[in-house]
């Protein structure tokens, strides 16, 4: 979040991705005191990102069609990378755009791509 807010890269999301993130973060296993206020502030911050329109649907992730959407958003936005820890995406052969994991590393955060 700090790197994005400092202008190190452009973050591209969609309304659908933000809605899904909110649904996941509202699950009981993430219940914490003050969670709703923190979640609202986090989602407001993410809403300042570039919002992509929903791309046309088609099959792109061989082993999990639920992940087609994120790759299609990245493709439609002409993104340099998609960031995900999902093994269905991180193990794809030659994905376009390439998939990076969210773990900080020199190659991920200092890349000029």
Backbone as ProteinMPNN parsed JSONL, in Angstrom:
{"seq_chain_A": "XXXXXXXXXXXXXXXXXXXXXXXXXXXXXXXXXXXXXXXXXXXXXXXXXXXXXXXXXXXXXXXXXXXXXXXXXXXXXXXXXXXXXXXXXXXXXXXXXXXXXXXXXXXXXXXXX", "coords_chain_A": {"N_chain_A": [[0.83, -1.191, 0.0], [1.937, 1.233, 0.794], [3.965, 1.633, -1.121], [2.442, 1.836, -3.488], [0.848, 4.094, -2.852], [2.872, 5.937, -2.732], [3.428, 6.27, -5.338], [4.905, 4.384, -6.73], [3.918, 2.463, -8.425], [1.091, 1.827, -10.578], [-2.016, 0.972, -9.363], [-4.482, -1.248, -10.304], [-7.808, -2.011, -10.093], [-11.076, -3.497, -9.846], [-14.593, -2.872, -9.585], [-15.913, -5.242, -8.974], [-13.775, -6.806, -7.937], [-13.149, -5.314, -5.633], [-15.565, -5.579, -4.229], [-15.565, -8.351, -3.811], [-13.284, -8.606, -2.208], [-14.134, -7.188, 0.064], [-16.26, -8.879, 0.898], [-14.805, -11.199, 1.569], [-13.128, -10.235, 3.629], [-15.009, -9.704, 5.565], [-15.638, -12.102, 6.671], [-16.236, -14.335, 9.423], [-13.814, -15.41, 10.496], [-12.0, -13.368, 10.335], [-12.762, -11.59, 12.211], [-12.367, -8.886, 14.373], [-11.919, -6.551, 17.079], [-13.102, -3.334, 16.268], [-12.907, -3.792, 13.598], [-14.676, -3.162, 11.426], [-14.491, -0.37, 10.998], [-11.786, -0.172, 10.325], [-11.747, -1.781, 8.033], [-13.489, -0.304, 6.359], [-11.964, 2.053, 6.019], [-9.697, 0.986, 4.739], [-10.828, -0.014, 2.337], [-11.736, 2.41, 1.269], [-9.283, 3.612, 0.734], [-8.308, 1.859, -1.242], [-10.184, 2.353, -3.19], [-9.294, 4.605, -4.427], [-7.656, 3.762, -6.376], [-6.98, 3.0, -9.862], [-9.88, 2.231, -11.536], [-10.973, -0.486, -13.248], [-13.038, -1.36, -16.004], [-15.343, -4.113, -16.286], [-14.05, -6.828, -18.058], [-14.769, -8.612, -21.179], [-15.925, -11.944, -20.736], [-14.028, -14.947, -20.767], [-12.46, -18.175, -21.059], [-9.365, -18.606, -19.416], [-7.625, -19.322, -17.329], [-6.365, -22.371, -16.814], [-6.913, -24.353, -14.72], [-8.808, -23.299, -12.971], [-11.598, -21.718, -13.329], [-12.733, -19.638, -11.891], [-10.742, -17.833, -11.488], [-10.302, -16.669, -13.905], [-11.324, -14.117, -14.282], [-9.646, -12.214, -12.876], [-7.267, -12.351, -14.327], [-8.175, -11.554, -16.804], [-8.971, -8.919, -16.28], [-6.449, -7.807, -15.765], [-5.265, -8.203, -18.273], [-7.004, -6.694, -19.96], [-6.527, -4.15, -18.959], [-4.015, -3.747, -19.784], [-1.947, -4.389, -18.057], [1.261, -4.56, -16.448], [1.841, -6.551, -14.668], [0.085, -9.076, -12.788], [-0.825, -9.398, -9.453], [-0.845, -11.975, -7.224], [-1.381, -14.57, -4.848], [-2.485, -16.943, -5.4], [-2.251, -20.314, -6.204], [-3.253, -21.346, -8.604], [-2.883, -19.315, -10.366], [-0.194, -18.535, -10.013], [1.207, -20.719, -10.906], [0.722, -20.933, -13.576], [1.631, -21.48, -16.979], [3.558, -19.288, -18.737], [1.863, -16.866, -18.328], [-0.139, -14.061, -19.379], [-1.004, -10.94, -18.429], [2.23, -11.361, -16.753], [2.402, -13.136, -13.597], [2.932, -12.083, -10.335], [3.868, -12.855, -6.969], [2.554, -11.662, -3.809], [4.584, -11.409, -1.933], [7.199, -9.478, -0.618], [10.025, -8.732, -2.549], [13.219, -8.171, -4.06], [13.123, -8.393, -6.854], [10.424, -8.081, -7.343], [9.555, -5.569, -6.206], [11.382, -3.672, -7.099], [11.46, -3.746, -9.778], [11.648, -2.517, -13.1], [9.786, -3.066, -14.962]], "CA_chain_A": [[0.0, 0.0, 0.0], [2.796, 2.412, 0.869], [4.635, 1.815, -2.419], [1.438, 2.33, -4.426], [0.49, 5.461, -2.484], [4.033, 6.786, -3.025], [3.53, 6.407, -6.789], [5.849, 3.426, -7.298], [3.229, 1.733, -9.486], [-0.341, 2.098, -10.687], [-2.852, -0.13, -8.919], [-5.714, -1.358, -11.084], [-8.784, -2.902, -9.484], [-12.409, -3.351, -10.429], [-15.658, -2.869, -8.572], [-16.135, -6.636, -8.591], [-12.681, -7.242, -7.062], [-13.314, -4.648, -4.339], [-16.706, -6.218, -3.56], [-15.137, -9.679, -3.361], [-12.371, -8.394, -1.087], [-14.949, -6.834, 1.222], [-16.951, -10.095, 1.344], [-13.838, -12.087, 2.218], [-12.656, -9.647, 4.888], [-16.101, -9.708, 6.54], [-15.845, -13.457, 7.193], [-16.025, -14.409, 10.878], [-12.439, -15.712, 10.902], [-11.243, -12.125, 10.377], [-13.415, -10.734, 13.206], [-11.493, -8.231, 15.339], [-12.514, -5.296, 17.56], [-12.849, -2.193, 15.397], [-12.651, -4.269, 12.235], [-15.483, -2.506, 10.395], [-13.904, 0.949, 10.706], [-10.526, -0.422, 9.628], [-12.098, -2.279, 6.705], [-14.024, 0.819, 5.591], [-10.841, 2.93, 5.664], [-8.877, 0.252, 3.773], [-11.535, -0.027, 1.058], [-11.71, 3.776, 0.739], [-7.941, 3.812, 0.163], [-8.23, 1.1, -2.497], [-11.086, 2.961, -4.172], [-8.553, 5.652, -5.119], [-6.909, 3.118, -7.461], [-7.623, 3.014, -11.171], [-10.951, 1.239, -11.569], [-11.127, -1.064, -14.577], [-14.351, -1.903, -16.361], [-15.327, -5.567, -16.421], [-13.73, -7.279, -19.409], [-15.581, -9.742, -21.643], [-15.536, -13.202, -20.087], [-13.586, -16.104, -21.553], [-11.6, -19.083, -20.294], [-7.952, -18.249, -19.53], [-6.87, -20.043, -16.292], [-6.737, -23.763, -17.096], [-7.378, -25.193, -13.623], [-9.753, -22.648, -12.07], [-12.283, -20.666, -14.079], [-13.047, -18.5, -11.027], [-9.635, -16.883, -11.574], [-10.241, -16.058, -15.236], [-11.66, -12.699, -14.179], [-8.517, -11.364, -12.485], [-6.328, -12.308, -15.445], [-8.795, -10.77, -17.874], [-8.867, -7.511, -15.885], [-5.055, -7.437, -16.016], [-5.063, -8.157, -19.721], [-7.761, -5.566, -20.514], [-5.903, -2.906, -18.492], [-2.646, -3.755, -20.293], [-1.103, -4.373, -16.862], [2.578, -5.187, -16.549], [1.8, -7.729, -13.811], [-1.023, -9.361, -11.875], [-0.262, -9.833, -8.173], [-1.716, -12.959, -6.578], [-0.748, -15.721, -4.217], [-3.262, -18.123, -5.764], [-1.418, -21.241, -6.977], [-3.765, -21.536, -9.962], [-2.309, -18.249, -11.185], [1.267, -18.49, -9.91], [1.805, -21.867, -11.589], [0.379, -20.925, -15.0], [2.756, -21.406, -17.905], [3.609, -18.099, -19.568], [0.648, -16.047, -18.262], [-0.1, -12.687, -19.88], [0.296, -10.478, -17.948], [2.897, -12.245, -15.794], [1.866, -13.129, -12.233], [3.875, -11.96, -9.227], [3.27, -13.103, -5.662], [2.602, -10.434, -3.005], [5.705, -11.371, -1.005], [8.191, -8.483, -1.052], [11.335, -9.199, -2.992], [13.874, -7.177, -4.898], [12.652, -8.477, -8.238], [9.044, -7.623, -7.41], [9.336, -4.167, -5.861], [12.308, -2.755, -7.754], [11.414, -4.004, -11.208], [11.286, -1.4, -13.961], [8.743, -3.53, -15.902]], "C_chain_A": [[0.876, 1.257, 0.0], [3.485, 2.687, -0.462], [3.657, 2.358, -3.455], [1.1, 3.793, -4.127], [1.639, 6.451, -2.716], [4.248, 6.939, -4.531], [4.5, 5.452, -7.449], [5.232, 2.602, -8.423], [1.768, 2.152, -9.496], [-1.097, 0.84, -10.281], [-4.142, -0.111, -9.714], [-6.596, -2.399, -10.418], [-10.089, -2.756, -10.259], [-13.414, -3.349, -9.293], [-15.895, -4.283, -8.064], [-15.036, -7.144, -7.654], [-12.79, -6.596, -5.68], [-14.471, -5.258, -3.551], [-16.32, -7.587, -3.013], [-14.199, -9.564, -2.165], [-13.145, -8.058, 0.18], [-15.663, -8.066, 1.768], [-16.012, -11.026, 2.094], [-13.418, -11.534, 3.58], [-13.738, -9.553, 5.953], [-16.38, -11.097, 7.106], [-15.516, -13.492, 8.682], [-14.579, -14.672, 11.292], [-11.555, -14.471, 10.957], [-11.81, -11.132, 11.395], [-12.389, -10.21, 14.21], [-12.228, -6.999, 15.859], [-12.133, -4.148, 16.625], [-12.642, -2.549, 13.938], [-13.415, -3.483, 11.183], [-14.906, -1.149, 10.02], [-12.599, 0.794, 9.928], [-10.787, -0.883, 8.2], [-12.614, -1.144, 5.825], [-12.898, 1.75, 5.131], [-9.958, 2.281, 4.602], [-9.531, 0.263, 2.394], [-11.615, 1.371, 0.44], [-10.357, 4.071, 0.087], [-7.843, 3.108, -1.182], [-9.121, 1.694, -3.584], [-10.426, 4.114, -4.918], [-7.712, 5.084, -6.262], [-7.65, 3.31, -8.776], [-8.65, 1.899, -11.195], [-11.146, 0.795, -13.014], [-12.565, -1.515, -14.788], [-14.236, -3.423, -16.467], [-15.028, -5.956, -17.864], [-14.71, -8.357, -19.869], [-15.046, -11.034, -21.033], [-15.075, -14.225, -21.115], [-12.669, -16.948, -20.685], [-10.14, -18.721, -20.532], [-7.081, -18.995, -18.518], [-7.272, -21.512, -16.373], [-7.398, -24.519, -15.943], [-8.422, -24.551, -12.711], [-10.425, -21.47, -12.769], [-12.668, -19.468, -13.225], [-11.95, -17.434, -11.088], [-9.481, -16.258, -12.957], [-10.395, -14.551, -15.127], [-10.446, -11.831, -13.867], [-7.493, -11.26, -13.615], [-6.887, -11.471, -16.59], [-8.788, -9.276, -17.56], [-7.449, -7.018, -16.158], [-4.762, -7.287, -17.502], [-5.75, -6.929, -20.331], [-7.135, -4.223, -20.141], [-4.476, -2.759, -19.01], [-1.643, -3.654, -19.141], [0.24, -5.04, -17.134], [2.613, -6.49, -15.762], [0.436, -7.85, -13.143], [-0.361, -9.86, -10.6], [-1.272, -10.739, -7.491], [-0.868, -14.042, -5.933], [-1.457, -17.018, -4.571], [-2.431, -19.055, -6.636], [-1.942, -21.516, -8.386], [-3.212, -20.472, -10.912], [-0.787, -18.286, -11.179], [1.943, -19.661, -10.615], [1.427, -21.949, -13.069], [1.653, -20.836, -15.84], [2.587, -20.174, -18.787], [2.332, -17.257, -19.531], [0.89, -14.643, -18.816], [-1.255, -11.924, -19.285], [0.921, -11.472, -16.974], [2.314, -12.081, -14.385], [3.017, -13.059, -11.234], [3.15, -12.3, -7.934], [3.403, -11.826, -4.826], [3.753, -10.375, -2.013], [6.739, -10.368, -1.494], [9.504, -9.15, -1.437], [11.925, -8.126, -3.882], [13.313, -7.201, -6.308], [11.236, -7.945, -8.376], [8.945, -6.118, -7.238], [10.255, -3.195, -6.589], [12.328, -2.928, -9.256], [11.006, -2.75, -11.974], [10.195, -1.793, -14.936], [7.418, -2.956, -15.553]], "O_chain_A": [[0.589, 2.224, -0.707], [3.582, 3.838, -0.887], [4.011, 3.253, -4.223], [1.071, 4.628, -5.031], [1.411, 7.65, -2.876], [5.152, 7.659, -4.956], [4.889, 5.662, -8.597], [5.951, 2.097, -9.285], [1.273, 2.755, -8.544], [-0.834, -0.241, -10.809], [-4.817, 0.915, -9.793], [-6.175, -3.536, -10.205], [-10.178, -1.98, -11.211], [-13.112, -3.774, -8.178], [-16.058, -4.498, -6.863], [-15.33, -7.839, -6.682], [-12.55, -7.254, -4.669], [-14.368, -5.434, -2.337], [-16.695, -7.947, -1.897], [-14.307, -10.338, -1.213], [-12.845, -8.586, 1.251], [-15.674, -8.28, 2.98], [-16.376, -11.579, 3.132], [-13.358, -12.27, 4.564], [-13.428, -9.345, 7.126], [-17.272, -11.252, 7.94], [-14.632, -12.774, 9.149], [-14.155, -14.199, 12.346], [-10.48, -14.504, 11.555], [-11.391, -9.975, 11.439], [-11.643, -10.978, 14.817], [-13.078, -6.453, 15.156], [-10.972, -4.013, 16.241], [-12.248, -1.703, 13.135], [-12.851, -3.164, 10.136], [-14.839, -0.814, 8.837], [-12.34, 1.541, 8.985], [-10.127, -0.428, 7.265], [-12.217, -1.034, 4.665], [-12.885, 2.185, 3.979], [-9.518, 2.952, 3.668], [-8.863, 0.52, 1.393], [-11.567, 1.506, -0.783], [-10.289, 4.696, -0.972], [-7.356, 3.686, -2.154], [-8.832, 1.548, -4.772], [-10.945, 4.558, -5.942], [-7.12, 5.841, -7.032], [-8.807, 3.73, -8.795], [-8.326, 0.747, -10.907], [-11.447, 1.606, -13.89], [-13.222, -1.991, -13.863], [-13.151, -3.952, -16.709], [-15.678, -5.469, -18.789], [-15.405, -8.953, -19.046], [-13.839, -11.182, -20.842], [-15.657, -14.351, -22.192], [-12.157, -16.467, -19.674], [-9.71, -18.547, -21.672], [-5.918, -19.279, -18.805], [-8.403, -21.861, -16.036], [-8.356, -25.258, -16.17], [-8.881, -25.192, -11.766], [-9.887, -20.363, -12.797], [-12.909, -18.387, -13.762], [-12.197, -16.269, -10.776], [-8.617, -15.404, -13.156], [-9.688, -13.795, -15.794], [-10.235, -10.812, -14.526], [-6.916, -10.195, -13.832], [-6.142, -10.761, -17.266], [-8.621, -8.454, -18.461], [-7.263, -5.937, -16.716], [-4.088, -6.347, -17.922], [-5.146, -6.21, -21.127], [-7.205, -3.268, -20.914], [-3.804, -1.77, -18.716], [-0.639, -2.946, -19.226], [0.341, -5.962, -17.943], [3.323, -7.425, -16.132], [-0.273, -6.861, -12.957], [0.57, -10.663, -10.662], [-2.402, -10.338, -7.213], [0.214, -14.38, -6.411], [-1.07, -18.084, -4.091], [-1.952, -18.645, -7.694], [-1.167, -21.879, -9.271], [-3.091, -20.706, -12.114], [-0.156, -18.091, -12.218], [3.14, -19.597, -10.895], [1.769, -22.921, -13.743], [2.625, -20.191, -15.447], [1.59, -20.039, -19.496], [1.768, -16.958, -20.583], [1.997, -14.113, -18.725], [-2.405, -12.227, -19.604], [0.225, -12.33, -16.43], [1.8, -11.018, -14.034], [3.948, -13.862, -11.277], [1.949, -12.06, -7.815], [4.269, -10.997, -5.103], [3.89, -9.375, -1.308], [7.122, -10.399, -2.664], [10.013, -10.019, -0.729], [11.206, -7.27, -4.398], [13.056, -6.15, -6.894], [10.882, -7.409, -9.426], [8.308, -5.451, -8.053], [9.94, -2.009, -6.686], [13.144, -2.307, -9.938], [10.121, -2.011, -11.542], [9.71, -0.939, -15.678], [6.427, -3.233, -16.228]]}, "name": "protein", "num_of_chains": 1, "seq": "XXXXXXXXXXXXXXXXXXXXXXXXXXXXXXXXXXXXXXXXXXXXXXXXXXXXXXXXXXXXXXXXXXXXXXXXXXXXXXXXXXXXXXXXXXXXXXXXXXXXXXXXXXXXXXXXX"}
